[in-house]
Amino acid sequence: MAESSAASQFVVEASRELDAPPDVAWRSWTDAAILQRWWGPNGFECPTAEMDVRVGGSSLVSMSAPDWGFPEMFSSWEYTLVERPRRLEFMFRFSDANGDPLGEDARPPGVPAEVAHTVTFDPLEGDRTLMRVHEAGYESEEPLEMSRQGLEQSLDKLTPLFAGGRALL
């Protein structure tokens, strides 16, 4: 198998239909108050969401599960493309509380230094949005599956926040 074909297999893709137009759904990834309501898998919360959504900007986001003794884990999102309200592209990196990238020994096992993320918001009939998330850069199945499960659970938490065409805060 060619190297590019093998690499293309290690991607995570998920989508959800949101009961909101793209300009409202966009806020799920750009508005700290909304992001904190859904970011992280089941049992996790998002105590930190410092958003600087612009090309070259960097957001600092965290998740933790205090009931399970899981400490706050930070990530930085460096934006490479911002096309409001249609497309976001950013590089995800596990980081410390200052946004500095973690070394291999401090990251979860098998997780690469960077994972490219693309989030798109396509309009649907009835002021709805098809939101798609694409993650690329994984090098093996285990971290990919961990991310897929976390993303699916997170998006399941996000979907009900959009009812009647607005974000429920």
C-alpha positions in Angstrom: 0.0 0.0 0.0 1.3 3.4 -0.9 2.3 5.7 2.0 -0.3 8.3 1.1 -3.0 5.7 1.0 -2.1 4.4 4.4 -2.0 7.9 5.9 -5.4 8.7 4.4 -6.9 5.7 6.3 -6.1 7.3 9.7 -8.7 10.1 9.7 -11.7 10.7 11.9 -14.9 12.0 10.2 -18.2 12.9 11.9 -21.2 14.9 11.0 -24.4 16.2 12.6 -27.5 18.1 11.4 -28.1 21.1 13.6 -31.4 22.9 14.0 -29.9 26.3 13.2 -28.6 28.1 10.1 -24.9 28.1 9.5 -24.2 31.5 11.0 -25.7 30.3 14.3 -24.2 26.8 14.1 -20.8 28.4 13.5 -20.9 29.7 17.1 -20.5 26.1 18.4 -16.8 26.2 17.5 -16.2 30.0 18.0 -18.2 31.1 21.1 -16.5 30.1 24.4 -19.8 29.9 26.3 -21.3 27.5 23.8 -18.1 25.4 23.4 -17.9 25.0 27.1 -21.3 23.4 27.1 -20.3 20.5 24.8 -16.5 20.0 24.5 -15.3 16.7 25.8 -16.7 13.2 25.9 -19.4 12.0 28.3 -18.4 12.7 31.9 -16.1 15.5 30.9 -16.4 19.3 31.3 -14.7 22.2 29.6 -13.4 24.6 32.2 -11.2 26.6 29.8 -12.2 28.1 26.4 -10.2 31.2 25.4 -11.1 31.8 21.8 -9.1 33.8 19.3 -10.7 32.7 16.0 -8.8 34.3 13.2 -6.1 33.2 10.8 -3.0 33.0 12.8 -5.0 33.1 16.1 -4.8 30.4 18.7 -7.5 29.2 21.1 -6.8 27.4 24.4 -9.4 24.8 25.3 -9.4 22.2 28.1 -11.4 19.3 29.3 -11.4 17.4 32.6 -13.5 14.8 34.5 -13.2 15.8 38.2 -15.6 13.1 39.3 -13.2 10.5 37.9 -10.0 12.3 39.1 -9.1 13.1 35.5 -7.0 16.4 35.6 -7.5 19.3 33.3 -6.0 18.5 29.9 -5.3 21.5 27.5 -5.1 21.8 23.8 -4.3 24.8 21.5 -6.0 25.3 18.2 -4.0 27.4 15.7 -6.2 28.6 12.9 -5.1 28.4 9.3 -8.4 29.2 7.6 -11.5 31.0 8.9 -14.3 31.5 6.4 -17.2 32.6 8.6 -19.8 30.9 8.6 -18.8 28.1 6.3 -15.3 26.6 7.2 -12.8 26.5 10.0 -9.4 24.9 9.7 -7.0 24.6 12.6 -4.1 22.6 13.9 -4.9 20.8 17.2 -2.0 20.3 19.6 -2.1 19.0 23.2 -0.6 21.8 25.2 0.1 23.0 28.7 -2.0 25.7 30.4 0.0 28.4 28.6 -0.7 26.9 25.1 2.8 25.5 24.7 2.8 22.2 22.9 3.4 19.0 24.9 6.3 16.8 24.0 5.8 13.2 23.0 6.3 11.9 26.5 3.5 14.2 27.9 0.9 13.6 25.2 -1.6 10.7 25.4 0.1 7.5 24.0 0.3 7.4 20.2 -1.2 10.9 19.7 0.8 12.9 17.1 2.1 16.3 17.9 -0.4 17.9 15.5 -3.8 16.8 14.2 -5.3 18.9 11.3 -9.0 19.7 11.8 -11.5 21.0 9.3 -15.1 21.9 10.3 -17.6 22.8 7.6 -21.1 24.2 7.9 -23.4 23.5 4.9 -26.8 25.0 4.8 -29.8 22.7 4.6 -33.5 23.4 4.0 -35.5 24.8 6.9 -32.6 26.9 8.3 -30.7 23.9 9.3 -27.0 23.1 9.0 -24.9 20.0 8.1 -21.8 20.3 10.2 -18.9 18.0 9.3 -15.7 17.5 11.2 -12.6 16.0 9.6 -9.4 15.2 11.6 -6.2 14.0 9.9 -2.7 13.1 11.0 -3.1 10.0 13.2 -0.5 7.4 12.7 -2.2 4.4 14.2 -5.6 3.0 15.0 -5.7 3.3 18.8 -5.5 7.1 19.2 -7.7 7.5 16.1 -10.4 5.4 17.8 -10.0 7.2 21.1 -10.5 10.5 19.2 -13.5 9.2 17.2 -15.3 8.1 20.3 -14.6 11.4 22.1 -15.7 13.4 19.1 -18.9 11.4 18.6 -19.8 11.8 22.3 -19.0 15.5 22.2 -21.1 16.1 19.1 -24.0 14.2 20.8 -23.8 16.8 23.6 -23.6 19.7 21.1 -26.6 18.8 18.9 -29.4 19.5 21.5 -27.9 22.9 22.2 -29.4 24.1 18.9 -33.1 24.1 19.0 -35.5 26.5 17.3 -32.6 28.0 15.3 -30.6 29.5 18.2 -28.0 28.4 20.6 -29.5 27.5 24.0 -27.3 29.0 26.7 
